[in-house]
Amino acid sequence: MFRDLLLKTAMILPPKVQKFAAEKVLDHVFTKIAPINVSGAENLPEPGVPAIFVCNHLSNLDGPVIRRVLKRQDPYFVAGMKLDNVSLTSLFKNLFKSVDIKPNSPDKEAMKAMLGHLKSGESIMIFPEGTRSRSYSLQEGKRGILLIARLSGVPIVPMALTGTDKVLPINPEGEMGAEKVHKGNISLVIGNPFNLPLKLQDESKEDFEKRSMDAIMMSIARMLPKEYRGIYA
C-alpha cells in the first residue's frame, strides 16, 4: 500500500504536488506506523555550523528518517545516481538536497560540490558504507570521506540507526523500490562531534587512513546494539 501510493503519486502529479503528497505519506509513516525515537539531540550543531554527519545504512527509509531529525540542519545528502532510476527512491530523494556521486569511482565534481557546501556553512550527510547493508550489520567504510573531512576541517557527527531494517527491509530479490512497509519503531542515536586524528610521525599513509576510517566507523558502532556492529564489533 505504501509503495503503491507513492508510485501512483510519482506518476500522475506535478513535481511540487508530488513533494507535498510524499511529505504527507511520510508524516503518516513516522507518526502512525513507525515513530522515531531520538537520543543525543544535544550533540547536534546549530544551523549554519557545518558538519559531516555519518550513519550506518540499513534501508531506503534511512534518508527520510535522518532528514526529518536533521530538519533544522538541512544537510546535503550524498546519494548514488542509481536512486534516480527507480520511481520510489527518486521520489524520496527529491524531497531533500543532495550531491549525486558516481559509484565505484573517484568523483571529483561531487567532491568539489561537497567541499563547497561545507565551506559555505552547509552540512553534508554521508553513509560511509556506501550502500545498504544486506546483513544489517556494519560493513567496511569507504575512505572517500577522509579527504572531505581533512580538506574541510569540520567536525564529524556520528549517528546510529536501528529499526528501519524492520520497517522497510531490503527486498529479498534485490529489486530496488519493491520493499514493503511494516509497523515498528525506529531509533536514532546522535553521538559527540569529533575531528579526525592527527598523523603520527612515523605512520604510513595506509596505516593512518585505516586508523582514521576505523575512528569514524567505531564512533557509529559504539552506539549500535552488538548485533548491528558487524566487522566493528
Long-range contacts (C-beta under 8 A, 24 or more apart in sequence): 1-181, 2-29, 2-180, 2-181, 3-88, 3-177, 3-178, 3-179, 3-180, 3-181, 6-87, 6-88, 6-91, 7-87, 7-88, 7-177, 9-91, 10-87, 10-88, 10-90, 10-91, 11-87, 15-94, 18-91, 18-94, 19-94, 19-95, 22-91, 22-92, 22-94, 22-95, 23-95, 26-64, 26-68, 26-95, 29-61, 29-167, 29-181, 30-65, 30-68, 30-186, 33-167, 33-181, 33-183, 33-184, 34-61, 34-163, 34-164, 34-167, 34-181, 34-183, 34-184, 34-185, 34-186, 35-185, 35-186, 36-65, 36-68, 36-69, 36-186, 36-187, 36-188, 37-185, 37-186, 37-187, 37-188, 38-69, 38-187, 38-188, 38-189, 38-190, 39-187, 39-188, 39-189, 39-190, 40-189, 40-190, 40-191, 41-69, 41-190, 43-157, 43-190, 43-191, 43-192, 43-193, 44-70, 44-72, 44-73, 44-157, 44-190, 45-73, 45-123, 45-155, 45-157, 45-193, 47-72, 47-73, 47-74, 48-121, 49-121, 49-123, 50-117, 50-118, 50-119, 50-121, 50-122, 50-123, 50-152, 50-154, 51-75, 51-123, 51-154, 51-155, 51-156, 51-157, 51-193, 52-118, 52-123, 52-124, 52-125, 52-126, 52-145, 52-148, 52-149, 52-152, 52-154, 52-155, 52-156, 52-157, 53-123, 53-124, 53-125, 53-126, 53-156, 53-157, 53-159, 54-125, 54-126, 54-127, 54-128, 54-145, 54-156, 54-157, 54-158, 54-159, 54-216, 54-219, 54-220, 55-125, 55-127, 55-158, 55-159, 55-160, 55-161, 55-188, 55-220, 56-127, 56-129, 56-133, 56-138, 56-160, 56-161, 56-220, 56-224, 56-228, 57-127, 57-129, 57-130, 57-131, 57-132, 57-133, 57-161, 58-132, 58-133, 58-136, 58-161, 58-162, 58-164, 58-165, 59-132, 59-164, 59-165, 59-167, 59-168, 59-169, 59-170, 59-179, 60-88, 60-89, 60-92, 60-132, 60-168, 60-176, 60-177, 60-179, 61-164, 61-167, 61-168, 61-186, 62-127, 62-132, 62-161, 62-164, 63-92, 63-93, 63-96, 64-92, 64-95, 65-161, 65-164, 65-186, 65-188, 66-125, 66-159, 66-161, 66-188, 67-95, 67-96, 69-188, 69-190, 70-123, 70-125, 73-123, 74-122, 74-123, 75-122, 75-123, 75-124, 75-125, 76-113, 76-114, 76-117, 76-122, 76-123, 76-124, 76-125, 77-124, 77-125, 78-110, 78-114, 78-124, 78-125, 78-126, 78-127, 80-130, 80-131, 82-176, 83-176, 85-176, 86-176, 86-177, 87-177, 88-176, 88-177, 88-179, 89-176, 89-177, 99-124, 103-130, 106-144, 111-144, 111-147, 111-148, 114-148, 114-152, 115-148, 115-151, 115-152, 118-148, 118-152, 118-154, 119-152, 123-154, 124-148, 128-213, 128-216, 128-217, 128-220, 132-170, 133-230, 134-170, 135-230, 136-165, 136-228, 137-227, 137-228, 137-229, 137-230, 137-231, 138-217, 138-220, 138-221, 138-224, 138-228, 138-229, 138-230, 138-231, 138-232, 139-230, 139-231, 140-217, 140-231, 141-213, 141-216, 141-217, 143-209, 143-213, 145-213, 145-216, 146-196, 146-209, 146-212, 146-213, 149-195, 149-196, 149-212, 150-196, 153-195, 155-193, 155-194, 155-195, 156-193, 156-194, 156-195, 156-196, 156-216, 156-219, 157-190, 157-191, 157-193, 158-190, 158-191, 158-192, 158-194, 158-216, 158-219, 158-220, 158-223, 159-188, 159-189, 159-190, 159-191, 159-220, 159-223, 160-188, 160-189, 160-191, 160-220, 160-221, 160-223, 160-224, 160-228, 161-186, 161-187, 161-188, 161-189, 162-186, 162-187, 162-224, 162-225, 162-228, 163-187, 189-223, 189-224, 191-219, 191-220, 191-222, 191-223, 194-219
